[in-house]
Amino acid sequence: MTEYVGPNYVGTLPNVPFYLLPTANILRSGPINPANLSCLNIIGGFALTIKSSGLMNTQTLLIVATGGVAATLKLDNGGTISGQSIYTLKPGTILLVQFDGTNLN
């Protein structure tokens, strides 16, 4: 378990099944390189830019918002996430997407 104290969440990070996958806990806004990752666990109302250079064609990402507030996602290459240029991920939502070389669908 990892202890986190921040503006949107205080306590230990949840011990959930997606930790069986290579997972990054997102604790701040900014860019993320998803190379070698299968899951992004966003723990707060952060604005996240996913670097397309770190994605491989057909790479699948499980993206979850566990911080109790919505987070926004976008790709740095101008591509879309589930058809949206800026995707709002609501708390408790599980988004499963695959990279097609330009977009996450």
DOMIZA-685660 format. One record per atom (N, C-alpha, C): residue number from 1; residue in one letter; z negated, x, y negated. Coordinates in nm, 4 decimals, always signed. Example, Ala and Ser with C-alpha at 12.3 -4.5 7.8 and 13.67 -1.06 7.14 Angstrom:
BEGIN
   num   residuo         pz         px         py
     1         a    -0.7800    +1.3190    +0.5690
     1         a    -0.7800    +1.2300    +0.4500
     1         a    -0.7800    +1.3200    +0.3300
     2         s    -0.7080    +1.2850    +0.2250
     2         s    -0.7140    +1.3670    +0.1060
     2         s    -0.7870    +1.2900    -0.0030
END
This chain:
BEGIN
   num   residuo         pz         px         py
     1         m    +0.0000    +0.0839    +0.1186
     1         m    +0.0000    +0.0000    +0.0000
     1         m    +0.0000    +0.0879    -0.1242
     2         t    +0.0687    +0.0407    -0.2251
     2         t    +0.0767    +0.1119    -0.3513
     2         t    +0.0086    +0.0287    -0.4583
     3         e    -0.0792    +0.0902    -0.5337
     3         e    -0.1476    +0.0209    -0.6433
     3         e    -0.0594    +0.0265    -0.7669
     4         y    -0.0444    -0.0883    -0.8346
     4         y    +0.0370    -0.0950    -0.9555
     4         y    -0.0372    -0.1758    -1.0599
     5         v    -0.0431    -0.1229    -1.1808
     5         v    -0.1014    -0.1959    -1.2927
     5         v    +0.0007    -0.1914    -1.4047
     6         g    +0.0430    -0.3068    -1.4500
     6         g    +0.1419    -0.3132    -1.5562
     6         g    +0.1334    -0.4451    -1.6296
     7         p    +0.2264    -0.4689    -1.7212
     7         p    +0.2191    -0.5894    -1.8036
     7         p    +0.2393    -0.7193    -1.7251
     8         n    +0.3053    -0.7131    -1.6107
     8         n    +0.3360    -0.8351    -1.5381
     8         n    +0.2697    -0.8461    -1.4024
     9         y    +0.2045    -0.7418    -1.3576
     9         y    +0.1476    -0.7437    -1.2226
     9         y    +0.0334    -0.6446    -1.2150
    10         v    -0.0758    -0.6853    -1.1546
    10         v    -0.1884    -0.5954    -1.1316
    10         v    -0.2312    -0.6141    -0.9868
    11         g    -0.2437    -0.5074    -0.9144
    11         g    -0.2900    -0.5167    -0.7767
    11         g    -0.2090    -0.4296    -0.6853
    12         t    -0.2200    -0.4580    -0.5576
    12         t    -0.1445    -0.3812    -0.4600
    12         t    -0.0110    -0.4477    -0.4350
    13         l    +0.0888    -0.3672    -0.4077
    13         l    +0.2202    -0.4209    -0.3773
    13         l    +0.2136    -0.4921    -0.2427
    14         p    +0.2853    -0.6013    -0.2297
    14         p    +0.2779    -0.6773    -0.1052
    14         p    +0.3298    -0.5980    +0.0142
    15         n    +0.2675    -0.6179    +0.1267
    15         n    +0.3096    -0.5534    +0.2508
    15         n    +0.3957    -0.6539    +0.3259
    16         v    +0.5232    -0.6533    +0.2991
    16         v    +0.6147    -0.7535    +0.3533
    16         v    +0.7187    -0.6877    +0.4428
    17         p    +0.7877    -0.7665    +0.5242
    17         p    +0.8826    -0.7099    +0.6204
    17         p    +0.9952    -0.6266    +0.5608
    18         f    +1.0356    -0.6514    +0.4335
    18         f    +1.1463    -0.5701    +0.3826
    18         f    +1.1104    -0.4234    +0.3682
    19         y    +0.9830    -0.3872    +0.3803
    19         y    +0.9474    -0.2464    +0.3785
    19         y    +0.9911    -0.1739    +0.5055
    20         l    +1.0430    -0.2480    +0.6029
    20         l    +1.1041    -0.1848    +0.7199
    20         l    +1.2390    -0.1238    +0.6831
    21         l    +1.2975    -0.1683    +0.5720
    21         l    +1.4239    -0.1161    +0.5204
    21         l    +1.3953    -0.0064    +0.4183
    22         p    +1.4931    +0.0826    +0.3936
    22         p    +1.4771    +0.1780    +0.2830
    22         p    +1.4688    +0.1000    +0.1513
    23         t    +1.3500    +0.0991    +0.0896
    23         t    +1.3202    +0.0119    -0.0240
    23         t    +1.2755    +0.0933    -0.1449
    24         a    +1.3217    +0.0514    -0.2629
    24         a    +1.2715    +0.1079    -0.3887
    24         a    +1.1928    -0.0015    -0.4597
    25         n    +1.0702    +0.0287    -0.4996
    25         n    +0.9914    -0.0617    -0.5825
    25         n    +1.0272    -0.0346    -0.7276
    26         i    +1.0776    -0.1360    -0.7956
    26         i    +1.1207    -0.1211    -0.9345
    26         i    +1.0041    -0.1608    -1.0240
    27         l    +0.9533    -0.0646    -1.1010
    27         l    +0.8350    -0.0857    -1.1830
    27         l    +0.8628    -0.0729    -1.3327
    28         r    +0.9913    -0.0641    -1.3705
    28         r    +1.0271    -0.0545    -1.5120
    28         r    +1.1744    -0.0907    -1.5291
    29         s    +1.2133    -0.1205    -1.6508
    29         s    +1.3534    -0.1477    -1.6825
    29         s    +1.4323    -0.0180    -1.6837
    30         g    +1.5638    -0.0301    -1.6647
    30         g    +1.6504    +0.0857    -1.6738
    30         g    +1.7476    +0.0929    -1.5583
    31         p    +1.8163    +0.2071    -1.5467
    31         p    +1.9152    +0.2232    -1.4400
    31         p    +1.8495    +0.2566    -1.3061
    32         i    +1.9154    +0.2147    -1.1992
    32         i    +1.8705    +0.2492    -1.0639
    32         i    +1.9919    +0.2928    -0.9833
    33         n    +1.9772    +0.4031    -0.9138
    33         n    +2.0818    +0.4500    -0.8235
    33         n    +2.0456    +0.4000    -0.6837
    34         p    +2.1249    +0.3074    -0.6267
    34         p    +2.0902    +0.2481    -0.4983
    34         p    +2.1372    +0.3276    -0.3769
    35         a    +2.1765    +0.4537    -0.3969
    35         a    +2.2222    +0.5348    -0.2840
    35         a    +2.1137    +0.5403    -0.1769
    36         n    +2.1536    +0.5181    -0.0543
    36         n    +2.0648    +0.5237    +0.0627
    36         n    +1.9555    +0.4169    +0.0628
    37         l    +1.9718    +0.3123    -0.0173
    37         l    +1.8741    +0.2040    -0.0203
    37         l    +1.9334    +0.0778    +0.0414
    38         s    +1.8465    -0.0037    +0.0985
    38         s    +1.8863    -0.1344    +0.1512
    38         s    +1.8166    -0.2474    +0.0781
    39         c    +1.7099    -0.2153    +0.0042
    39         c    +1.6313    -0.3192    -0.0613
    39         c    +1.5804    -0.2711    -0.1964
    40         l    +1.5889    -0.3608    -0.2961
    40         l    +1.5279    -0.3376    -0.4266
    40         l    +1.4204    -0.4434    -0.4454
    41         n    +1.2965    -0.4017    -0.4620
    41         n    +1.1833    -0.4909    -0.4833
    41         n    +1.1454    -0.4808    -0.6306
    42         i    +1.1812    -0.5818    -0.7093
    42         i    +1.1590    -0.5788    -0.8536
    42         i    +1.0252    -0.6458    -0.8835
    43         i    +0.9333    -0.5690    -0.9380
    43         i    +0.7957    -0.6145    -0.9560
    43         i    +0.7674    -0.6314    -1.1047
    44         g    +0.8357    -0.7255    -1.1676
    44         g    +0.8144    -0.7517    -1.3096
    44         g    +0.9403    -0.8064    -1.3731
    45         g    +0.9284    -0.8448    -1.4971
    45         g    +1.0401    -0.9023    -1.5723
    45         g    +1.1266    -0.7957    -1.6344
    46         f    +1.1865    -0.7150    -1.5517
    46         f    +1.2599    -0.5987    -1.5989
    46         f    +1.4099    -0.6248    -1.6081
    47         a    +1.4772    -0.5479    -1.6911
    47         a    +1.6234    -0.5486    -1.7020
    47         a    +1.6721    -0.4270    -1.6247
    48         l    +1.7465    -0.4520    -1.5185
    48         l    +1.7873    -0.3465    -1.4266
    48         l    +1.9383    -0.3302    -1.4290
    49         t    +1.9847    -0.2063    -1.4445
    49         t    +2.1267    -0.1743    -1.4355
    49         t    +2.1484    -0.0965    -1.3068
    50         i    +2.2279    -0.1534    -1.2167
    50         i    +2.2552    -0.0904    -1.0881
    50         i    +2.3764    +0.0009    -1.1037
    51         k    +2.3602    +0.1274    -1.0691
    51         k    +2.4696    +0.2239    -1.0812
    51         k    +2.5675    +0.2051    -0.9652
    52         s    +2.6891    +0.1693    -0.9984
    52         s    +2.7907    +0.1455    -0.8958
    52         s    +2.8294    +0.2748    -0.8239
    53         s    +2.8113    +0.3887    -0.8884
    53         s    +2.8455    +0.5164    -0.8245
    53         s    +2.7563    +0.5446    -0.7039
    54         g    +2.6400    +0.4809    -0.6975
    54         g    +2.5496    +0.4988    -0.5848
    54         g    +2.5721    +0.4005    -0.4713
    55         l    +2.6674    +0.3080    -0.4908
    55         l    +2.6981    +0.2076    -0.3887
    55         l    +2.8196    +0.2495    -0.3074
    56         m    +2.8136    +0.2277    -0.1777
    56         m    +2.9279    +0.2522    -0.0901
    56         m    +2.9950    +0.1180    -0.0616
    57         n    +3.1274    +0.1200    -0.0420
    57         n    +3.1973    -0.0035    -0.0054
    57         n    +3.1314    -0.0647    +0.1168
    58         t    +3.1100    -0.1904    +0.1136
    58         t    +3.0466    -0.2742    +0.2155
    58         t    +2.8956    -0.2519    +0.2273
    59         q    +2.8364    -0.1697    +0.1387
    59         q    +2.6906    -0.1536    +0.1408
    59         q    +2.6263    -0.2876    +0.1072
    60         t    +2.5255    -0.3246    +0.1842
    60         t    +2.4525    -0.4491    +0.1622
    60         t    +2.3181    -0.4172    +0.0987
    61         l    +2.2821    -0.4976    -0.0024
    61         l    +2.1538    -0.4830    -0.0696
    61         l    +2.0767    -0.6143    -0.0627
    62         l    +1.9512    -0.6044    -0.0290
    62         l    +1.8575    -0.7156    -0.0370
    62         l    +1.7784    -0.6922    -0.1641
    63         i    +1.7842    -0.7878    -0.2575
    63         i    +1.7162    -0.7716    -0.3858
    63         i    +1.6165    -0.8865    -0.3999
    64         v    +1.4904    -0.8527    -0.4256
    64         v    +1.3862    -0.9547    -0.4375
    64         v    +1.3060    -0.9331    -0.5654
    65         a    +1.2565    -1.0430    -0.6208
    65         a    +1.1696    -1.0392    -0.7384
    65         a    +1.0315    -1.0848    -0.6947
    66         t    +0.9381    -0.9917    -0.6846
    66         t    +0.8045    -1.0244    -0.6358
    66         t    +0.6976    -1.0169    -0.7448
    67         g    +0.7376    -0.9978    -0.8698
    67         g    +0.6404    -0.9803    -0.9770
    67         g    +0.5969    -1.1064    -1.0473
    68         g    +0.6467    -1.2224    -1.0030
    68         g    +0.6038    -1.3472    -1.0641
    68         g    +0.6808    -1.3877    -1.1879
    69         v    +0.7756    -1.3050    -1.2322
    69         v    +0.8598    -1.3378    -1.3475
    69         v    +1.0037    -1.2992    -1.3155
    70         a    +1.0976    -1.3602    -1.3879
    70         a    +1.2395    -1.3329    -1.3644
    70         a    +1.2774    -1.1926    -1.4098
    71         a    +1.3770    -1.1364    -1.3420
    71         a    +1.4332    -1.0060    -1.3782
    71         a    +1.5834    -1.0247    -1.3988
    72         t    +1.6443    -0.9391    -1.4807
    72         t    +1.7891    -0.9467    -1.5002
    72         t    +1.8551    -0.8243    -1.4378
    73         l    +1.9723    -0.8483    -1.3784
    73         l    +2.0468    -0.7439    -1.3089
    73         l    +2.1884    -0.7386    -1.3621
    74         k    +2.2424    -0.6182    -1.3712
    74         k    +2.3846    -0.6018    -1.4023
    74         k    +2.4336    -0.4735    -1.3381
    75         l    +2.5643    -0.4641    -1.3225
    75         l    +2.6275    -0.3423    -1.2718
    75         l    +2.6765    -0.2590    -1.3892
    76         d    +2.6679    -0.1281    -1.3786
    76         d    +2.7104    -0.0410    -1.4884
    76         d    +2.8616    -0.0329    -1.5042
    77         n    +2.9374    -0.0788    -1.4027
    77         n    +3.0832    -0.0699    -1.4091
    77         n    +3.1480    -0.1961    -1.4652
    78         g    +3.0668    -0.2906    -1.5118
    78         g    +3.1203    -0.4157    -1.5655
    78         g    +3.1492    -0.5192    -1.4583
    79         g    +3.1208    -0.4870    -1.3330
    79         g    +3.1399    -0.5817    -1.2242
    79         g    +3.0378    -0.6937    -1.2294
    80         t    +3.0513    -0.7877    -1.1384
    80         t    +2.9621    -0.9023    -1.1364
    80         t    +2.8669    -0.8966    -1.0170
    81         i    +2.7595    -0.9699    -1.0293
    81         i    +2.6637    -0.9894    -0.9205
    81         i    +2.6624    -1.1382    -0.8917
    82         s    +2.7082    -1.1744    -0.7737
    82         s    +2.7224    -1.3154    -0.7355
    82         s    +2.7986    -1.3944    -0.8415
    83         g    +2.9047    -1.3329    -0.8957
    83         g    +2.9923    -1.3987    -0.9919
    83         g    +2.9438    -1.3978    -1.1355
    84         q    +2.8319    -1.3340    -1.1634
    84         q    +2.7768    -1.3332    -1.2990
    84         q    +2.7687    -1.1903    -1.3522
    85         s    +2.8064    -1.1721    -1.4794
    85         s    +2.7995    -1.0377    -1.5380
    85         s    +2.6546    -0.9927    -1.5555
    86         i    +2.5665    -1.0853    -1.5889
    86         i    +2.4224    -1.0584    -1.5912
    86         i    +2.3579    -1.1648    -1.5034
    87         y    +2.2946    -1.1204    -1.3960
    87         y    +2.2348    -1.2115    -1.2992
    87         y    +2.0846    -1.2202    -1.3239
    88         t    +2.0331    -1.3410    -1.3367
    88         t    +1.8892    -1.3609    -1.3518
    88         t    +1.8304    -1.3913    -1.2149
    89         l    +1.7433    -1.3037    -1.1704
    89         l    +1.6780    -1.3178    -1.0410
    89         l    +1.5407    -1.3796    -1.0633
    90         k    +1.5254    -1.5023    -1.0157
    90         k    +1.3997    -1.5749    -1.0350
    90         k    +1.2943    -1.5263    -0.9368
    91         p    +1.1675    -1.5393    -0.9742
    91         p    +1.0599    -1.4946    -0.8851
    91         p    +1.0667    -1.5654    -0.7499
    92         g    +1.0467    -1.4881    -0.6457
    92         g    +1.0498    -1.5437    -0.5113
    92         g    +1.1886    -1.5571    -0.4525
    93         t    +1.2912    -1.5313    -0.5323
    93         t    +1.4290    -1.5409    -0.4856
    93         t    +1.4653    -1.4169    -0.4047
    94         i    +1.5389    -1.4397    -0.2979
    94         i    +1.5917    -1.3298    -0.2181
    94         i    +1.7430    -1.3321    -0.2341
    95         l    +1.7991    -1.2251    -0.2854
    95         l    +1.9426    -1.2133    -0.3074
    95         l    +1.9980    -1.1106    -0.2095
    96         l    +2.0897    -1.1530    -0.1248
    96         l    +2.1539    -1.0628    -0.0291
    96         l    +2.3000    -1.0510    -0.0695
    97         v    +2.3420    -0.9306    -0.1100
    97         v    +2.4776    -0.9091    -0.1603
    97         v    +2.5395    -0.7856    -0.0951
    98         q    +2.6734    -0.7824    -0.0977
    98         q    +2.7469    -0.6694    -0.0429
    98         q    +2.8444    -0.6191    -0.1475
    99         f    +2.8557    -0.4875    -0.1588
    99         f    +2.9439    -0.4250    -0.2573
    99         f    +3.0867    -0.4209    -0.2044
   100         d    +3.1815    -0.4650    -0.2882
   100         d    +3.3228    -0.4676    -0.2476
   100         d    +3.4062    -0.3601    -0.3175
   101         g    +3.3399    -0.2652    -0.3812
   101         g    +3.4092    -0.1605    -0.4558
   101         g    +3.4020    -0.1830    -0.6063
   102         t    +3.3788    -0.3090    -0.6473
   102         t    +3.3663    -0.3433    -0.7876
   102         t    +3.2464    -0.4336    -0.8133
   103         n    +3.2288    -0.5329    -0.7274
   103         n    +3.1269    -0.6372    -0.7478
   103         n    +3.0281    -0.6415    -0.6320
   104         l    +2.9137    -0.7034    -0.6605
   104         l    +2.8170    -0.7369    -0.5550
   104         l    +2.8277    -0.8866    -0.5289
   105         n    +2.8742    -0.9224    -0.4113
   105         n    +2.8925    -1.0640    -0.3754
   105         n    +2.8115    -1.0987    -0.2537
END
